[in-house]
Amino acid sequence: MVEVRRRTLIAGTPALGLAACRTKATRIVGPEAVTSPPPHRPHTPPQRGRTPFLHGVASGDPLPDRVIVWTRVTPPDPSTEIETHWVLARDPSLRRIVAEGTVRATAARDHTVKVDVTGLEPGRQYHYQFEARGHRSPVGRTRTPPVGATARVRLAVASCSNYPFGYFNAYAAIARRDDLQAVLHLGDYLYEYANGTYGDGTALDRLPDPADREMVTLADYRDRHAVYKTDPDLQALHQRHPIIATWDDHEITNDTWTGGAQNHQPDEGDWMVRRAAAIQAYYEWMPVRALPTGAWGQLYRSFRFGDLLDLVMLDTRVTGRDRQADWHTEDWKAITADPRRSLLGAPQEAWLARQLERSRDDGIPWRLLGQQVLMGQMLPRSLGDWINTDMWDGYAPARARLLDHLAAQRIEGVVALTGDIHSSWGLELASDPFGKRYQPGKGAVAVEFVCPAVSSPPPVPPAEALDRERHMLATHPHLRWIEVRHRGYVLLDVDHERTQAEWHLVDSVDERSPATRFARGLATPRGPARLVEVDEPSSPITDVP
């Protein structure tokens, strides 16, 4: 047995004032080692009473040699510091230990524990558990991305989970899959509103906390995260799969931009204080790796899966978004056409350009952009009287800069992944999809897959849904499919020849059920960007690590 002592990295953001948990010596065991008896773990004697692990376990931001593992230890009183032991192993019985350590859960981090476990092997499945106050947490499962030759990767994509609106059946369905490398969450993981403002959870006993007001203070944001993570289907998803998440607006408040938000009023205090509170709670309660590069955090980052794909996660909300144009005003068209405005901000735009070029130069066939809002162009008033300047349409020159860069640099295999609009779309992305030079299947530089909501309501009334879908397909030549009636998730199946998106939809969120149905599949073959329809879902991967 080889035993090496090292320091374990604890994810924290000094700029946010998040105190890093203290960790004791960590034991690393060589891959050949197997312990026969259950591993010795320092812990207090078993205690009566309910478990302090009321919010489950989670993992996230997997890299080939590391992964974040997370839990929250509910304290007997708010000021208590709780010694928490963690262990990560190769097997679900936790006998083949790879790493373990001890940290303290403190009030400074709302008693959340986040450990960045390093020294792992690529393309491996691991299992982990926490222990505190004489209780053990559920055993979580996580995976590290592969390195080198990789034949196939499957990812689930989700967004927009509103607790009062209904059950998280899409999460339950994702949790039951065994062949996912990771789950991508594209934002609106939670919502800020008081109960009854945007969803009433009274009948289903799904009240947000606080229920009588929207979240504004740090305590409000922490409480809202806590109640969401009591949902058993969300806990099951986190327990079974690592998550790679980015925020949208509702993790802070509706229509957030760098300097404010539509749903922030003067009587709700200073905007910067509120935004800092939301970001602090997010970093505390989510298994994301904090990047201490700025006072407000940085969430754009990238992940590589072998020689197959690069996943580039963007932040279209906090880092650099200029204020949305108000389409009720006479000058909204001039504002949205202003080339000085940005959705990403200049530093992130430059970073994205470098990431795309490096990925192409490294010979990676696919580049997935995990981002929040619809990128494809919409005709004005294309959904009745709805003009959404919150999407890339409100920042047309910024979109043109991105699409022109793809064309000029001959960067192929770009797939935009989008949430936000509570519906399912498949689009080809071209600089002018309404012009004569564009034809479906010709003239695009990228494609876009939009995932439906987990539980948030559809964007149009049910009685109008079919007519709206027909209207959109008839008037938008680059739109290859749209469905605005159901919730669900997207399964991405990627190999060296094509990237395939499969929409799996649920019938209802009024009752708990993990049942889904395959609604549509679209694939983009390797080469010039285009979409082709797929008749049936792809086969599961049987040799996931």
MODACOR-V515964 format. One record per residue. N is the residue number from 0. OMEGA is omega as a letter, one per 40 degrees, with the letter a starting at -180 (NA if undefined). Layout:
BEGIN
n = <N N>
omega = <OMEGA OMEGA>
END
This chain:
BEGIN
n = <0 1 2 3 4 5 6 7 8 9 10 11 12 13 14 15 16 17 18 19 20 21 22 23 24 25 26 27 28 29 30 31 32 33 34 35 36 37 38 39 40 41 42 43 44 45 46 47 48 49 50 51 52 53 54 55 56 57 58 59 60 61 62 63 64 65 66 67 68 69 70 71 72 73 74 75 76 77 78 79 80 81 82 83 84 85 86 87 88 89 90 91 92 93 94 95 96 97 98 99 100 101 102 103 104 105 106 107 108 109 110 111 112 113 114 115 116 117 118 119 120 121 122 123 124 125 126 127 128 129 130 131 132 133 134 135 136 137 138 139 140 141 142 143 144 145 146 147 148 149 150 151 152 153 154 155 156 157 158 159 160 161 162 163 164 165 166 167 168 169 170 171 172 173 174 175 176 177 178 179 180 181 182 183 184 185 186 187 188 189 190 191 192 193 194 195 196 197 198 199 200 201 202 203 204 205 206 207 208 209 210 211 212 213 214 215 216 217 218 219 220 221 222 223 224 225 226 227 228 229 230 231 232 233 234 235 236 237 238 239 240 241 242 243 244 245 246 247 248 249 250 251 252 253 254 255 256 257 258 259 260 261 262 263 264 265 266 267 268 269 270 271 272 273 274 275 276 277 278 279 280 281 282 283 284 285 286 287 288 289 290 291 292 293 294 295 296 297 298 299 300 301 302 303 304 305 306 307 308 309 310 311 312 313 314 315 316 317 318 319 320 321 322 323 324 325 326 327 328 329 330 331 332 333 334 335 336 337 338 339 340 341 342 343 344 345 346 347 348 349 350 351 352 353 354 355 356 357 358 359 360 361 362 363 364 365 366 367 368 369 370 371 372 373 374 375 376 377 378 379 380 381 382 383 384 385 386 387 388 389 390 391 392 393 394 395 396 397 398 399 400 401 402 403 404 405 406 407 408 409 410 411 412 413 414 415 416 417 418 419 420 421 422 423 424 425 426 427 428 429 430 431 432 433 434 435 436 437 438 439 440 441 442 443 444 445 446 447 448 449 450 451 452 453 454 455 456 457 458 459 460 461 462 463 464 465 466 467 468 469 470 471 472 473 474 475 476 477 478 479 480 481 482 483 484 485 486 487 488 489 490 491 492 493 494 495 496 497 498 499 500 501 502 503 504 505 506 507 508 509 510 511 512 513 514 515 516 517 518 519 520 521 522 523 524 525 526 527 528 529 530 531 532 533 534 535 536 537 538 539 540 541 542 543 544>
omega = <i a a i i i i a i a i a a a i a i a i i i a i a a i i a a a a a i i a i i a i i i i i i i a i a a a i a a a i i a i a a a i a a a i i i a i i a a a i i a a a i a i a i i i i a i a a i i i a a i a i a a i i i a i a i a i i a i a i a a i a i i i a i i i a a i i i i i a i i i i i i i a i i i i i a a a a i i a i a a i i i a a a a i a a a i i i i i a a i a a i i i i i i a i a i i a a a i i a i i a i a a a a a i a i i e a a a i a a a i i i a i a a i a a i a i a a a i i a i a a a a i a i a i a i a a i i i a i i i a a a i i a i a a a i i a a a i i a i i i a i i i i i a a i i i a i a a a a a i i a i a a a i i i i a a i i a a a i i a a a a a i a i i i a i a a a a i i i a i a a i a a i a a a a a i a i i i i i a i i i i a i i i a a i a i i a a a a a a a i i i a a i a i a i a i i a i i i a a i i i i i i a i i i a a a i i a i i a i i a i i a i a a a i a i a i a i a i a a a a i i a i i i i i i a i a a i i i a a a i a a i a a a a a i i i i a a i a a a a a i a i i i a a a i i a i i i i a i a a a i a i i a i a i a a i a i i i i a i i i a a i i i i a i a i a i i i a i a a a i a i i a a i a NA>
END
